[in-house]
Amino acid sequence: MKTTIKKWGINGEGIAYYHRKPVFIPYALPQEEIEYHIVKETRKYCIGEMDRLITQSARRRYPLCSKWQTCGGCALMHTQYKEQCKMKSQMVKEALRKYTKYQGPILPIIKNPDPLGYRNMCKLPLQKINGHWQTGMYEANTHDFVAIDRCFIHEKQIELVRKAALEVFDQYQLKDLETLVLKVFDQKVQMILVTKEITVSDACITALSAIDSVVSIWQSIKKEESMDTFGDTMIHLSGTETMELTLGAIHCQLLPRSFFQLNTKQALRLYQLVQEWTPNCHTIMEAYCGIGAMSLFVANKAESVWGIEYNRDAIENAKINAQWNHCDNVSFLCGDANEKLMGTNESIDCLIVDPPRKGLESMVNTILQKQIPTILYVSCNPSTLAKDLAVLTKQYTIQKVQPLDMFSQTPLVETIVYLERKSK
Ligand SMILES: C[S@@+](CC[C@H](N)C(=O)[O-])C[C@H]1O[C@@H](n2cnc3c(N)ncnc32)[C@H](O)[C@@H]1O
């Protein structure tokens, strides 16, 4: 069948219509004329597969990575960077229009200075192919391993260490390797080997430690299948336990299981913006604070700042980070964000939230009960953001919306929203 793509879908696909039903067609761009067939049809939508590109969009470009379609992580790699940014701004605008009554402006997206080579972390499945260890990925919805020998969005150090580590794994004939996790901050790399058993010899650890820029090595033993990358046991093998990173004037540490934003330069831009938008006030609470970087950035805006996070390692880091940066007015609590907010007797002037992709869930109602004057909502998912805003706008007005490109080549977008409580 022939069709013309009408607009973008939230996962970077093109959307056309078949008998008035939307058809999501991966790798087709708006305004392109294509031939396609339907691979799945439901009551509300169809999934299509492109057979032939008839008229090519001027926005299309040659994707650098030969595995981009198999991997699927960089679903926008065939699109010029300027257009990727337009698509993301459009996503934020449409999500807000769909779920809230917001008709105001969306600030121009903050572009990524490095649309390639920006990612400071990788979690790569490992498999032995023809006697050699390879990093790769599993094809979507299958157990089929696809070896990937280069990733264009990883920071350079990650790629160098990844290749050198594979040689060491072969040389020492390692067994039971599951996943290779690498993190890079300030040109230094932390390596975490996820294995089924304890199989790493001292000689192998010495060889891995000798790889240029590796400063920290951990092993995580994962005996059972689970969605978590790491297993229950974490063993420190060599070098420093924590990684250190500098974000403008702030110096932080983090442990392997602590969350940090995937793009260090854009994380700094995000924290600077949050600092700029946070009003001077008495008490700030930051829910979902990770290692506490945002709380430290807003420390000079209030008499006291509270950070809440349920990951124990991240809270341990956050407490040390407050000391390192002489932020005596910043405290951190370990626990569920909603429960801590519900249980507090403090009068909060400004709430900063940066929840995971699923959004605020029931915390949205706790926020309404607390009658907090200002909220800064940092989100990596425009759909859950907009659904939460639909509830919050019963009491709040959206003052500013700022998209930021944290994850170039992918359809994901970070958004910061500033909300003020309506006066009665
Ligand atoms: C998107 S990250 C934001 C981290 C931090 N704001 C930063 O910039 O690094 C979300 C964080 O929320 C934490 N988290 C997830 N669910 C939580 C919950 N119910 N209560 C408290 N923290 C939670 C995660 O461990 C993660 O550190």
The ligand as a Gaussian input file, in Angstrom:
#p B3LYP/6-31G(d) Opt

LIG

0 1
 C       15.283000      10.318000      37.199000
 S       16.230000       9.895000      38.612000
 C       16.608000      11.508000      39.232000
 C       17.854000      11.610000      40.076000
 C       18.397000      12.983000      40.375000
 N       17.404000      14.004000      40.397000
 C       19.527000      13.349000      39.426000
 O       19.436000      14.349000      38.715000
 O       20.532000      12.614000      39.376000
 C       15.021000       9.275000      39.678000
 C       15.551000       8.837000      41.046000
 O       14.410000       8.499000      41.852000
 C       14.719000       7.358000      42.651000
 N       13.398000       6.779000      42.987000
 C       12.585000       6.049000      42.190000
 N       11.418000       5.793000      42.818000
 C       11.487000       6.383000      44.034000
 C       10.588000       6.488000      45.127000
 N        9.383000       5.918000      45.094000
 N       10.965000       7.196000      46.201000
 C       12.183000       7.783000      46.252000
 N       13.092000       7.711000      45.254000
 C       12.748000       7.025000      44.148000
 C       15.651000       6.534000      41.772000
 O       16.460000       5.682000      42.565000
 C       16.468000       7.634000      41.062000
 O       17.617000       7.953000      41.806000

